[in-house]
Amino acid sequence: MNYGAYGRLIQHCTDQRFFRLGKQLHARLVLSSVAPDNFLGSKLIALYSKSGSLRDAYNVFDSISHKNIFSWNALFISYTLHNMHADMLKLFSSLVNVNSTDVKPDKFTVTCVLKALASLFTNSILAKEVHCFVLRRGLESDIFVVNALITFYSRCDELALARIMFDRTPERDIVSWNAMVAGYSQGGFYEDCKELFKAMLGSGEPKPNALTAVSVLQACAHSNDLIFGMEVHKFVNESGIEMDVSLFNAVIGLYAKCGSLDYARELFEGMPEKDEVTYGSMISGYMVHGFVNQAMDLFRELERPALSTWNAVISGLVQNNQQDGVVDIFRAMQLHGCRPNTVTLASVLPIFSHFSTLKGGKEIHAYAVRNAYDGNIYVATAIIDSYAKSGYLQGARQVFDQLKRRSLIIWTAIISAYAAHGDANATLSLFYEMLTNGIRPDPVTFTSVLVACAHSGELDEAWKIFNVLLPEFGIQPLVEHYACMVGVLSRAGKLSDAVEFISKMPIEPTAKVWGALLNGASVAGDVELGKYVFDRLLDIEPENTGNYIIMANLYSQFGRWKEADNVRDLMKEVGLKKIPGNSWIETREGLQSFVARDTSNDRTPEIYGTLEGLVGLMKEEGLIQQHEIDDDCGSV
């Protein structure tokens, strides 16, 4: 029996996908009572693996009497290629239990193990234990093992350790670069992703490929960086990189997310082949920019929407404040047999924030814990935000404290939570703790901190942040930051300083800036300044009912009833009508909705009687003044 000839024939059948012929060759071996050795066995395992017959592959493996590491690796690779990661780890456990000095795991074994672990777990302790195993085996210099470790660490949100591995690798290949670029992109470190891509271009070798471009384009889409994304798209076209479905989807996702919907739709229509991600990207783009009907029309074209498409629709409806529609789609999704995943949960949780229903948020949180989704940064962020907006700040902090790895998104979520609740001390404490941990704040983080300063009147701290820390981190102040500073100055009673601050702004003051000053004038009772600011706001946003109400109340505060009536008349002339305020209370019977001046409830007299009593007590305690009571309160 010429094992070498049989091995070459079986290899040829595998390469050319002549599976039937390969099985016939195996049958001849069986009929000849020839048990395959490690060489032939490995070839047959590869044949059956490529044909999808994993059971036959295992039977061949099982028939090899004296297995060496090549036979084990052949089956390891087969399981890995077919994403049978749990089976692969069980098989690896069997190898370890063999405890033979002749059969020791090598670089191929460890690579398969790392890929399986990265697919199933996000446990950084486990990643470090495997890393120690690699060091003990002397495999730390092997490029395949290093690449797998980078991927595993990235999956565990250990981007710093992944980067150390990457930087210490003397000869990085395309897989090394792609693993690190993808790690940054998927972990929410979008600026690091783009910087690494530029470094890759500067190094000359290796050149970025389609996988690199996909990761960077996704980072650009998430960070709304259309300019950089267009440069990446241009690079793809000039480099002759083949536009497969994944790359097409990333390009469409970029343009759709950043508002170039017509061009995105043009690319969409011109695609030779579309998948669920293609539809999801286009639907998300429409939803982000408020074109709900177009998004739903596209969604209805699909006979069997995939989970990603359901998620795109749910997320879009949430963004467009169509809460009832979200509930309907969420139910329909489950009726179609689609199980919610991390994206679904992160999208649905804001609904419970909107209705201030803590029970619903806790149920989603429990589902996330049961399915090991609670460690996902987007789910954790949504839970923190949901709890904070439902008034359960303690629960939000518990979720934050239990997270082992915290990215900027997580830190910003908890900082924003405390800022919204007016707790400046906790906000500032968390902010400086974040800086100590080496996390660089972004403009959103600074906005939240300045909001907290405005609520509490922390003027000195606000100036420090605005004049020192913003420049220190290379952030150009945004209009939101200027508005916050106006709010801080106004609440501190320094209205003249606020006016001077606005006059020296390097950018044109927006409604947010003037609105902050109008609120300050209202609190201070400065009618003339309020009138001056109100006139500016009429030019910028004449349809904002809030400005009219603040000005009318300011006049009323000083008994200037005629001028207050003039403001209300002006509001009517413009065709504006104040939308009645509404709120929700969660009771044992479910969610109860209350609308201002509503008389439809059978217990209306009792409700308004109780309300009048509460308002009276608040007046006695000095908690509110007459002018602060909204007109919607009726006779109160």
Secondary structure as UniProt FT lines:
FT   HELIX           3..15
FT   TURN            16..17
FT   HELIX           19..31
FT   TURN            32..33
FT   HELIX           38..51
FT   HELIX           54..63
FT   HELIX           69..81
FT   TURN            82..83
FT   HELIX           85..98
FT   HELIX           107..120
FT   HELIX           124..136
FT   TURN            137..138
FT   TURN            140..141
FT   HELIX           143..155
FT   TURN            156..157
FT   HELIX           159..168
FT   HELIX           174..186
FT   TURN            187..188
FT   HELIX           190..203
FT   HELIX           210..222
FT   TURN            223..224
FT   HELIX           226..239
FT   HELIX           245..257
FT   TURN            258..259
FT   HELIX           261..270
FT   HELIX           276..288
FT   TURN            289..290
FT   HELIX           292..300
FT   HELIX           307..319
FT   TURN            320..321
FT   HELIX           323..335
FT   TURN            336..337
FT   HELIX           342..354
FT   TURN            355..356
FT   HELIX           358..370
FT   TURN            371..372
FT   TURN            374..375
FT   HELIX           377..389
FT   TURN            390..391
FT   HELIX           393..402
FT   HELIX           408..420
FT   TURN            421..422
FT   HELIX           424..436
FT   TURN            437..438
FT   HELIX           443..456
FT   HELIX           459..464
FT   HELIX           465..469
FT   HELIX           470..472
FT   TURN            473..474
FT   HELIX           479..491
FT   TURN            492..493
FT   HELIX           495..503
FT   HELIX           511..524
FT   HELIX           527..540
FT   TURN            542..543
FT   HELIX           545..557
FT   TURN            558..559
FT   HELIX           561..573
FT   TURN            574..575
FT   STRAND          582..587
FT   TURN            588..589
FT   STRAND          590..595
FT   TURN            596..597
FT   TURN            602..603
FT   HELIX           604..620
FT   TURN            621..622
FT   HELIX           626..628
FT   HELIX           631..633
FT   TURN            634..635
//
